[in-house]
Amino acid sequence: MALVSTQQVAAPGTTITYAAAGAGETIIPGERTTVRIRNGSGASITVTLAGVQPCSQGGTHDRVVTVPAGGDADLPTGPAVQFANTSTGQASLTYSSTSSVTRAVVGV
């Protein structure tokens, strides 16, 4: 799995660099970190941030966003404890399709 670097955006107007989405990516989740997704394809896609830590009821919960064809969406990654692997601090990010999809991981 490839770790996607988080771009720090400290000031308004900072340029965000998008790159092609890939299969099997990981990110470092955080309270103020968001995955920005651009879907340039002709069909909607689903992006999933895998939940790994159980909630108070004992289940894990993924965070899922649907990105419409030709649209953009944001996927917040906090609270990090819900998604981060305890040994690596990384979270798994998957796409239903990566064709014509770009993404940027942004921290504030």
C-alpha positions as CSV (number, residue, x, y, z in Angstrom):
1,M,0.0,0.0,0.0
2,A,1.3,3.4,-1.0
3,L,1.3,6.2,1.6
4,V,-0.1,9.4,0.2
5,S,1.6,12.5,1.7
6,T,-0.5,15.2,3.4
7,Q,-0.2,18.7,2.0
8,Q,-0.3,21.4,4.7
9,V,-2.4,24.3,3.8
10,A,-1.5,27.1,6.2
11,A,-2.9,30.2,4.3
12,P,-5.9,30.9,2.1
13,G,-5.0,30.6,-1.6
14,T,-2.4,27.9,-1.1
15,T,-2.3,25.7,-4.2
16,I,-3.3,22.1,-3.7
17,T,-1.7,19.5,-6.0
18,Y,-3.9,16.6,-7.1
19,A,-2.5,13.3,-8.2
20,A,-3.9,10.2,-9.8
21,A,-5.7,7.9,-7.3
22,G,-4.3,4.4,-7.0
23,A,-5.5,1.1,-5.7
24,G,-4.5,0.3,-2.1
25,E,-3.5,3.8,-0.7
26,T,-3.0,4.7,2.9
27,I,-3.1,8.1,4.6
28,I,-2.3,9.5,8.0
29,P,-5.7,10.5,9.3
30,G,-6.2,13.5,11.6
31,E,-8.9,15.8,13.1
32,R,-8.0,18.5,10.5
33,T,-7.2,16.3,7.6
34,T,-9.4,15.8,4.5
35,V,-9.1,13.8,1.3
36,R,-10.3,15.9,-1.6
37,I,-11.4,13.8,-4.5
38,R,-12.1,14.9,-8.2
39,N,-13.9,12.4,-10.4
40,G,-13.3,13.1,-14.0
41,S,-15.0,9.9,-15.2
42,G,-18.5,9.6,-16.6
43,A,-19.9,7.6,-13.7
44,S,-20.1,8.1,-9.9
45,I,-17.5,6.4,-7.7
46,T,-17.4,5.5,-4.0
47,V,-14.4,6.3,-1.8
48,T,-14.0,4.4,1.5
49,L,-11.9,5.2,4.5
50,A,-11.8,1.9,6.5
51,G,-12.7,2.0,10.1
52,V,-10.5,-0.2,12.3
53,Q,-11.2,0.7,15.9
54,P,-14.5,-0.5,17.4
55,C,-17.0,1.9,18.7
56,S,-18.7,1.6,22.1
57,Q,-21.0,-0.9,20.7
58,G,-18.1,-3.1,19.4
59,G,-18.5,-2.5,15.7
60,T,-16.2,-0.7,13.3
61,H,-17.5,2.0,10.9
62,D,-16.2,2.9,7.5
63,R,-16.5,6.5,6.3
64,V,-17.9,6.5,2.7
65,V,-18.4,9.3,0.2
66,T,-20.0,9.0,-3.2
67,V,-18.4,11.4,-5.8
68,P,-20.7,12.1,-8.8
69,A,-19.5,11.9,-12.4
70,G,-17.5,15.0,-13.1
71,G,-17.8,16.2,-9.5
72,D,-15.7,16.8,-6.4
73,A,-16.1,15.6,-2.8
74,D,-14.3,15.9,0.5
75,L,-13.8,13.0,2.9
76,P,-12.9,14.1,6.4
77,T,-10.5,11.7,8.2
78,G,-11.1,12.6,11.9
79,P,-11.3,11.3,14.5
80,A,-8.0,9.6,13.6
81,V,-8.3,7.0,16.4
82,Q,-11.3,5.5,14.5
83,F,-9.4,4.9,11.3
84,A,-5.7,4.6,12.1
85,N,-3.9,1.3,12.5
86,T,-2.5,1.3,16.0
87,S,0.9,0.0,14.8
88,T,1.4,2.2,11.8
89,G,-0.8,5.2,12.4
90,Q,-2.1,4.8,8.8
91,A,-5.6,4.4,7.4
92,S,-6.7,2.5,4.3
93,L,-8.3,4.4,1.5
94,T,-10.1,2.6,-1.4
95,Y,-11.9,3.6,-4.5
96,S,-14.6,1.8,-6.5
97,S,-12.7,3.0,-9.6
98,T,-9.6,5.0,-10.1
99,S,-10.0,5.8,-13.8
100,S,-9.9,9.6,-14.3
101,V,-9.9,10.1,-10.5
102,T,-7.5,12.4,-8.8
103,R,-7.1,13.2,-5.1
104,A,-5.2,15.3,-2.6
105,V,-4.8,14.8,1.2
106,V,-4.9,18.2,2.8
107,G,-4.2,19.2,6.4
108,V,-4.9,22.5,8.0
